[in-house]
Amino acid sequence: MPTLFARIPEDRVAVLIGPGGRTRREIAEKTSTTVEVDAAEGEVEVTGPDTDPGRVLTARDIVLAIGRGFSPERAMRLLRENTFLAILDIKSVTGRRDKAALRRVRSRLIGTEGRARTRIEELSGCSVSVYGATVALIGNDEQLARATRAVQLLLRGSEHSTVFHMLARERRDAAVEEAISLPPGADEGE
């Protein structure tokens, strides 16, 4: 049986377990795995069937997403086909010891009342969570590429408006490409 391990922050263990163990059970049921949580250490063991090791990876990614600040409902997006988790380290830009820079960059990514984070989600199609010194993203390949590029630009100090215009342009271009690739006679009404 394939087994993967994950460690999540102590303050996220209760969210992972859920009321009466409901969230942990739901992850296990939906992925056909066993999810064991050591609440004292924040260590999680995910074991699954030999026949489908992908389920173990999915369950582990859901655990990691919850550990990186996503709600269980948003983390369950990883159950969809071709949906992945990416975690970016903010300290790779700010430096390991510069707490003021970390706070400043986190604030830029989140924005006033969460507007910058929400705008990145709307324009890229990714779910975004800024937690500790990381930015976690959930989406398909194209969404992850757009959101990662946007986050990296903001981390390096690009203006919000420049990044949002770039995302909007990329989204329009992707929509045009998709419309062009539809077979003749196929439209949204069918």
Secondary structure, 3 states (H helix, E strand, C coil): CCEEEEECCHHHHHHHHCHHHHHHHHHHHHHCCEEEEECCCCEEEEECCCCCHHHHHHHHHHHHHHHCCCCHHHHHHHHCCCCEEEEEECHHHHCCCCHHHHHHHHHHHHCHHHHHHHHHHHHHCCEEEEECCEEEEEECHHHHHHHHHHHHHHHCCCCHHHHHHHHHHHHHHHHHHHHHHCCCCCCCCC
